[in-house]
Structure formats: structure tokens, C-alpha cells
Amino acid sequence: EYNKRDTATFFLYSEPGNIKDVTTQSKEFFEKALMRSIGQKGDNMYQNFKVTKLEPTVKDGKPYMIADFKYQLLTGAGFEVD
């Protein structure tokens, strides 16, 4: 759920190809896309990434996938945040 003070990041998945129904894609597809999204500032920013749930849904006649995931954030100060 998005709250008033939450931040958002825009990520455009730009791999070549055409996906007509994203809900038919594998768990590995979403893992790869989400890791690229959270790793935009660098590869050493997170560890222990895992997709925990994929839920296909339809909104206005268009298929979507809702993905729950978790990871540990590695801070510049050497801390790990779950």
C-alpha cells in the first residue's frame, strides 16, 4: 500500500522482445527485472533477494502481476537493513 510519505522509483524494463501477457512469465523473469530495478544505483546495494509471492491480476481488461519481494539493503555505512 502506498502511503503519503512513501517514495517511488520509476524503472523501465528495456530488454528486447514483446510480452503480450506479463502474467505468463516465469518467477525468474520477475526476479531479474526486480533486481535490475532495485540495483539501479549499483550492484553492491543489496543481498539475499527473493520473490516471495506472485499474484496475477487484471485491471481494465489488462493483465498485471503483483510481486512481493524482500532483500537486505547494504548501506554505505556498512549496515544491513532488512
Summary of the structure (lengths in Angstrom):
residues: 82
radius of gyration: 14.5
end to end distance: 18.1
largest distance: 45.7
contacts: 142
relative contact order: 0.18
helix: 22%
strand: 35%
